[in-house]
């Protein structure tokens, strides 16, 4: 889904994130990342007075004593899902020291003096990984007011509001996200502030601006020419050389992943939801340049023709995939391309209709809703690699786990849905050596659900523990000693 908010001239217009939530927003105030950098620079000392230098003690001749290792934290529960196995382990034990996992499993030794958190009848799991979010904004129930707010709110205010979105996402057990569309580098600022410990939120891989064709889903549409001071969003390019250059620009701006709009979308005005919008040659140029720069490519794509072009071009994932036919799905299976289906977005259609969205947008949403269940069930039957992605922003942030229930309701086994949201997504994002599984040396990203989520996936919506990087974010039921 793409929601875009836009600001009048002389400000630059942003590239729309995923189109199920289109907040037309504005652009080019000082980038959020630059604001953070400027603030940090102002705090740097301008120099050390001579008197201070004179008073400084001489260099130590012996090294300081080694710091004591951090106190271990031991998590206990009735069972454990490690993010890759078919079966659960019982009992579940995870030993954390600092920001890393030290030991896992029933045989793990409990270090002397460790803090023990015993969760009882619960299941320990890796922190969830959401491969499709838009943490820079959140769709509301009033489309006209949402667009107006996007035009009037200062960029710093939008960034500050987004700090609540990332916090809610983390508290929902999502410890890593791939954020696939923002503007004004709000996503870059959030990522950096989280990494530096200034705010709490999930580990973020960001796309900055989506890349797409003039007049397409990644462009600004629905306004008269010149009304916003610029007719095309940052990220719009046409032709193989131009899109290659645009990949380089997004990487320059801080992108960890490249997002393209291969087809039309639901929330964009003026296009058909499944219309192809980039040529295969254009997408091949994007993939070639992105992969050369060590970045993966996620393709927003509802239509089958556009998906086949994108898969042949070598993209790493197809986002949404609403109208895929068997030929497209089998091609994805053969190429190892991941489908990130964003099923829970079906809840947004009524909000769009009741909230004053354009009739064309509501009609496209209804058409997508009517097709997505069949496509997802067929993808499961054919053995297509499936990832976990929610399109959070189309619905309120913090409801990410409801995607799991939708996946299971439409034919996926609970353990496969859990694996999609942990170990499999870690491979898709290229972070499998860091997170996604409970194993020694991995980041201490651990959550706990009451009971056994492989027998009732809705338990993932009622977490009793969230730990990210060894820090206990919240624990709602435990005996600690």
Secondary structure, DSSP 4 states (H G I P E B T S, - for coil): -----B--TTSPPPPP--TTS---B---SS-HHHHHHHHHHHTS-----HHHHHHSPPPPSSPPPPPPPPPPEEEEESEE--SS-SS-BSSEEEEEETTEEEEESTT----TT-EEEE-SSEEEEEPEEEEEE-TT----S-HHHHHHHHHHS-HHHHHHHHHHHHHHHHHTTEEEEEE---STTHHHHHHHHHHTTSS---EEEE--S-BB-TTSTTS--SS-TTTTS-SS-TTB--SHHHHHHHHHHHHHHT-SEEEEE-B--SSSSSS-TT-B-S-HHHHHHHHHHHHHTT-EEEEEE-SHHHHHHHHHHT-SEEEE-TT--HHHHHHHHHHTPEEE--GGGGGHHHHHHHTT--HHHHHHHHHHHHHHHHHHHHHHHHT--EE----BTSS-TT-TTHHHHHHHHTT--HHHHHHIIIIIHHHHHT-TTTSSS--TTSB--EEEEES-TTT-GGGGGSEEEEEETTEEEEESS-EE-
